[in-house]
Amino acid sequence: MLPKSKPKIGVLGIMQELYDKSLPGITERQEEYARNVCEELSDVADWDFPKAARDRDDIENILGDFNHKGLDGVMIIMLTYGPAMRTVRALQKNNLPILLANIQPEPEIATDWDMADLTYNQGIHGAQDMANAILRTHGDNFEVISADWKSDEFKNYVSDWAKAAQAATALKRMRIAAIGKMHGMGDTLSDEAAFTRVIGPEVNREYIGEIYRFMEVISEEEVNERVIVERNRFDVDEDMPEKNLRYAVRMYLGFKHFLEEYDYQGFSAHFDTFKGDGRFEQINMLAASNLMADGYGYAAEGDTNTASMVSAGHILEDTAHFTEMYAMDFKRKSMLMSHMGEGNWRIARKDKPVRLANRVLGIGDLGDPPTTVFMAEPGPATIVSLVHLVGEHFRLVVSYGEILDTEEYPTIEMPYFHFKPASGLRACNDGWLKAGGTHHQVLHLGDQRQKWKMLCNILGIEFTEV
């Protein structure tokens, strides 16, 4: 599981010594302005602003230090105009995502402004020189925002970018466990070396026996405590065999200890591996659901690409959910979204309890796995799918729409909901198929397109909305 913390962002505030003689104290004044910007944004990130960068040495030392510290990104603010050629060498060595904030101390030009006021607020033409230098040094994979620094528009944009930068950092450090793979499933296949180079995570093949070994050492007391948690959290079927619930809890705890022991932030397990091992009594429905709710990445059937995106999705927004498109509903202009029984129950609608069903499940050919059953909270939602096209060419296929408030389906004993794409049922599905969108997806509540688009820009991959 990735630790919950705010993004760590450095502020490179650029000005020049030119104005010291004509405007004594300008450096201290503009540094105070930069600190006020950091304070204004203190709830969206932890900010590192050492001092104003007034010459090439300052710029190279400060940006180099941000990289050495392993911050998530750097926000550049022009405290006055500063010649951008001074930044070129520093930019060439920079590995951090860049946001160029085209802001100034005052939001409105007053009739009594003098040359001092114009100098304090002249960042715009410095930003133009700076953007040109970034474009010609780094390419166009940086973000810009021109806005009043005290506005919600500015704060929201910076917040989205900071989370995207944090997710990109996390992906580079991420470890994903792969336990089995469904035979013949092609759209989730990837060149894992290219995946690591471009997207970031290290994918490791693990043995299902490791999970069994961790399950064996879980104490009865630990199982007892967790069973109480599950009974308090879920609406457990009255006919649920205690033996089945305790086994599902033991499996969840075994997976959790395994992930913690080997520092994995997500995993994918194929259901056939449990039967194939010969020692398991159930497949991992409750374990997958609880671990997603705990903040781990997950996807079924050996799909480590989607498991990685679920893990990154937890950083972009609190709740990321693994799902797939099950069937189309032409009357509602929607798709029924579900998977075999895994689901992040934190996205469940708030007006109904989450059921823990005593479910009969033929898939996996083992005993009945306790399964969470819920519908997602109605409202705006975003679905994404990572596609590996060829070589180092990756694409994120995205659809924005609405989770519908529909009736319940008593016979569907797994997480489900209707997703109505804003682009229309046909346009979305035709576009999804043409873009190579896979049959496994990450779902977020709300409109999260901007964060995913920023993450794609940082990673240097395509963003395709359908």
N, C-alpha and C positions, 0 to 999 in steps of 0.2 A: 504494500500500500504506500502511496506517495504521501509524505507528510503535508498536512494542511498549513500553509504559511502564505504570507503575502509575497508577491514578486519582489525581487531585489533589483532596483534600477539605479544606474548612475546618471547624474546630470552633468553634461558637459556644457557649461555656460561660457560662451566665447565673446570676447571684446578685444580691444587693442589699447596700447599705451598712449596712443596719439592724443587722446583727450585729457590726459592727466593735468597738463599745464593749464589748459583753458578752463577745465572744470575740476578743480581740486575736490577730492572725495568721491568722484564718480564711481571708482571701483567698489568702494564700500557700499555706496548707494545701490548699485546694480547687484552686488552680492546679496544684499538684504532682500531685494526683489526676488532673486532666485530662491532664497530660503522661504520666502512667503509662498511661492508657487509650490514648493515641496510640502509645506504645511497644508496648503489647500488640498493637496492630493494625498495626504497622509493615510487616508482610509483605503486607498486602492493599491498602494505599494509602499515598501520601505525604500527611502531615497538616500542616495549617497552624493552629496554635493560638497566637495572639499574646499573649493575656492574658484574664483573667476580664472578662466584660461586666457591670459593676456598676450601670449606669444607662442611660437612654435614649440618651444621646450615644454611650456605648461600643457599644451594640448597633447603632446606625445606622452608626457608623464602621466597625466590624468587618465587618458583613454587606455594607456597600457596598464595602469593600475586596476581599472575596472575589469579588464580582461583577466588579469592575474588573479583577481578576487573571485572570478567565476560568476559575476553578476548575470542576471537574466537578459539585460538589455541596456541600451544607453539612449537617453533623451537629450537631444541637442537643442539648446536655447541660445539665440543670438542676443546677448545682453546689450550690445551695440553692433554696428557693422564690424566685421573682422575679416581680413583677406583670407579667402578659403584655401588658397594654395598652401597656407601654413598647415592645413589639416591633412594633406594628401598622404604623407608618409604614415601618419597615425592611422588613417583610414585603411591603408593597405595592410596594416598589421592587425586590424580589428576583426574579431570573430563574433561580435555581439550584434543582435538585431538592433536596427536604428529607427528611432522616431524623431523626425525633425518637427519641433513645435514652433510654428510661426506665430509667436505671441509678442505682446509688448505690455509694459506696465499699465498704461492707461487705455481704457476702452474707447475714449472719445477725444477728438482734437478740439481743444478750447481756443477761443479767439485771443486769449492773452498768452498763448504759448510763445516762448522765446527760443533761441537756438539751443539752450540747455534742454528744454523739454523735448525739442525735436531730436536731439542726440539720445536722450534716455529712451525714446520710443522709435528708434530707427531700425529695429531688428529686421523689418521686412526685406530691405534690400540686402542685408547680410544673409538672410535665409535663402534668397535667390542665388547668391554666389555659392552658398554652402550646398544647396540642393544640386546645383550643377556639378560640384566637385564630387558629391556622393554618387550621383548618376554615372559619372565618368570613371569612378574608382571601384564602386561596389556593384554597379548595375541598378536596376529599378526595383530591387526587392527591399525597399525601405518604405516607411509610412510617413505621411505628412498630415498635419492638422493646422489650419488657420482659424483661430477662434479667440474669443475673450477667455483668458485663463481662469476667470471666476465663474464661467458658465457651466451648466450641466452638460452641454454639448461637448465641451472640452474634456471634462472629467470622465464622461462615459466613454469617449473615444480612447483616451489614455488608458482607462481601466481595461477595455477590451484588448488593446495592443499589449499591455503589460501581462495579461493572462496568456495571450498567445505566445509571447516571448518566454514566459515561464513554462508553458507546455512544451515548447521547442527544446528548452534546456532539459526538461524531464525526459523527453523522448531520447535525447542523446545519452542519458544515463540509465535508461530503462532496461530491465531484464524481464523477458517473457518466457514462461515454461510451456513447452509443447508436449502433450501426452497423447500420442496416437494421431491418426489422420484418416478421414474418411476416404476410402478408395475411389478414385475417379472424379472427385470433386475438383473442378478446374479453376473456377473463377476466383477462388481464394488462394491459389498457388502463387508463389513469388520466388524470385531469386533472392535468397536471404542475405547474401553478401551485399547485393545492391540495396536491399531494404535497410540494412544497417548503415550503409554509406549515406543514403539519401534521407531516410526517415529517422533512423537513430537506434531503435532497440536492438539488443542482443537477444537472439532467439536460441534457446537451448532445448535439445531433446531430453526428456526426463522419463524415467521408468515409473509405471503405475505402482510398482511394488514399493516405491518410496512413500507413496501416500498410505499404503497399507501399514507400513512400518510406523509411520507417525500416528495412525489411528490406534494401533496396538498399545501405545504408551499413554494414551489419554486416560486419566483416572475416572473412576465412577463418580467421584465428587464433582469433577469438572463437567461431566455429562449432566449430572443432576441439576447443577446451577444453570446450565444453558437451556435445559428443557423448561425450566421455570420461565426463563426469558422468552422462549418461543411461545409458550402458552399465554403469557401476558401480552405479547405483541400481536399474535395472530388469533383469528377465530378458528380454532382447531376443530376439525370434524369429530363429532362425538364417537363415531365408530373407528377412530384412528387407533390402530394397535400400538400400545406403548412401546413394544419392541421395535416397530418400524420407525417411530419418532426418535427413539434413543439412538438407533443406528444412523439415521440421517444427521442427527446432531453430532455424533462421533465422527462422521465423515467430514462435516463442516469444520470441526475443530482440527482434524487431521490435515485437511488442506490448508487451513490457516497457519498452523505451526510449520508446515512444509514451506509455504511462501515466505514466512518470516525468517525461517532458518537459512534459506538460500537467497534472501533479499530479492525476491521476485515481486514485480508490481502488477503482474497479471498472468493469466494462464489460459490455455485452451485444452480441453480434454474430449476425446472422441468416445461416444457412449459404448462402442463395441470393445474398447480396451478393458472395460470393467469385467465383462463376461469372459473375455479372452484370458484374463489373468487367472480366473478360476476361484478366487477367494472372496470376491465382493458379493454382497447381498442386494445392493441397489445401485442405480446410477446417481449422479451427483446433482440432482435438481435443487434441493434446499441449499446445499453448499454453494452452488453457483450464484443463487439469488442472494444469499446472505453476504457473500464476498463482494458482489457488485455493490450492495448497499453499504458495505464497509469501505468502499473506495478502490477496490481492485478492478483491473481490467479483466474482461472475460468474453470469450466467444466460443461457440460449440465446434465440434468436428475437426479440431486441429487448425482452426482459422486464427493464426497468430496476428495477422494483419489487423483484423477487426478487434481482437483483444487489446492490441496496442492503442487503437483509436479510442476504445472505451476508457482505457486508463488515462490517455491524454484528455479525453472529454471530461473526466472528473475534475481536471484542473480548470478547464475553460468555464465550466459551470458545475454546480454541486452534484447534479444527478445525471449520470450517463447510463443508458439502458441498451442492452443487446436485443436485437429483434430481427425479424425478416417479414417480407410481404407474403401473406399466406394466400389471399384470394381477393379478386376485384369485386366491387359492388357498384354496378352501373347506375342503380337507382340513387344511391347516396353520393355517387361520384367519388368514391373512396376505396381504400384498400384495407382489408382486415390485417392487422399487424400482430404477429405472435411468433413464438418458437416452441420448442418441445415442452417447455415448462420452466425455463430459467427466466428470471426477470428481476430488475432492481425495483423492489417494492416501495422505494422512496418516491417513485413517480405515481403511485396509486392515487386515485381520486380520494379526496379528503372526507367525503360524506359517507363512505362505506368502509367497513372493516376489510382487511386483507384476510382471505380464507387460507388455511393450510389444509389442503384436501388429502383425504385418504384415497389416493388415486391409483387406478388400475392402468398400467402402462406396458404395452407389449414391446415397445422399442427398448432395446438393451437386453431383452430376454432375461430379466432378473426380477427380484421382488418389487412390490409396489412402492414407489418413492413418494414420501410426503412432498406436496408441490404447492407453492404459493399461487393463488388464483386472485387476480384483481384486474380492474380496468384502469387505464391511465387517466390522470386529471384532464378534463376537457379544456381546450384552449389552444393557443398558438404552439407550434412545435417544429423542430428541425430534424431532418434525417440526413445522415452522411454515410458514404461508402468509399473506402480506399481501393483504388484499382491500380494494379501494376501492369503497365502496357507492354513495355519492352525496354531492355537495357536499364538505364537509370531514369526512365520516364514514368512518373506516377501521376495519378489524377484523383482528385476528390470529387465525387459526384454528390450533389446536394439538392435536397428538395425541402422547400418551406411550405407549411400548410397549417392544418388545424386538426386537433384530436376532437372527434365529435362526441357529443353527449348522447349516447344511444342506449337502447335497452340491453339488459343482460342476456347472455346466452348460457342457459343452465347446463348445457352438455359440454361446454368448452372448459376443461379443467386445467387451464394454464393462463398466464397473463395475456391479455388481448385488448385491442381497441381499434376503432376505425380512424385512419388518417386520410384526410381529404386534402390533396395537394392544391396549393393556390393557383398553380398553372393549369389545372384541369387534369382529370383522370387520364385522358388519352395523351395529352402533351407530356405529362410527367413520365408516364410509362414508356412512351415511344422514345423520349429523350434519354431516360434511364438506360434502356436497352442499347440505343445507339452509342451512348457514352461508355458502355461496358460496366455500368454499375453492378456490383456483385449482389448475391442473394442474402448476404448478411449485412446488417446496418447498425449504426449507433443512432439512438434517438435522444434528443434533449427536449425538455419542456421549454417553451418560449422561442423567440427568434434569436438564434445563435449564429446566424450566417456570417456576420462581420468578423467574429472571433475566428471562425474556421478559415475564412478568406485570408485574414492576417497571418494565421499559422501557415497556410499554404504558401503565402508570399515569402515568409521567413525560410521555409524548407525548400523553396524553389520548385514547387510542384503545381500542376494545373488545378484550378478551381472551376468546376463546371456546374452551373445551376440549371436544373430542369424543372 
